């Protein structure tokens, strides 16, 4: 089954990155009026806005989770990751209200994932992952 990501989380993340890059281009000069009205600043801000808009559209339409019988497939714009359910040992839902959650793997790595629109991925992961442990057991390993 295919699950799309939540678009609000992605939009606000890219908006913060856009504002950060605009501030980076603005920060080197302390003369506000001269810097804001300069053609370089205007061109760079419009260029960054177009780049982020294109990336947002690509990410929104190309980022999804695919649940198969024994694997979770994470498809992003330029990458595809397959994770067997047996490799997932812990699901961290602390930041679920922010729109993200983490899954910890047997290899002691973790992945931060964006919550899907229907919020059905976490219950499916809990149901299909047979090697889930408690947080105390995870911190002991």
Order of alpha helices (4+ residues) and beta strands (2+ residues): beta-alpha-alpha-alpha-beta-beta-beta-beta-beta-beta-alpha-alpha
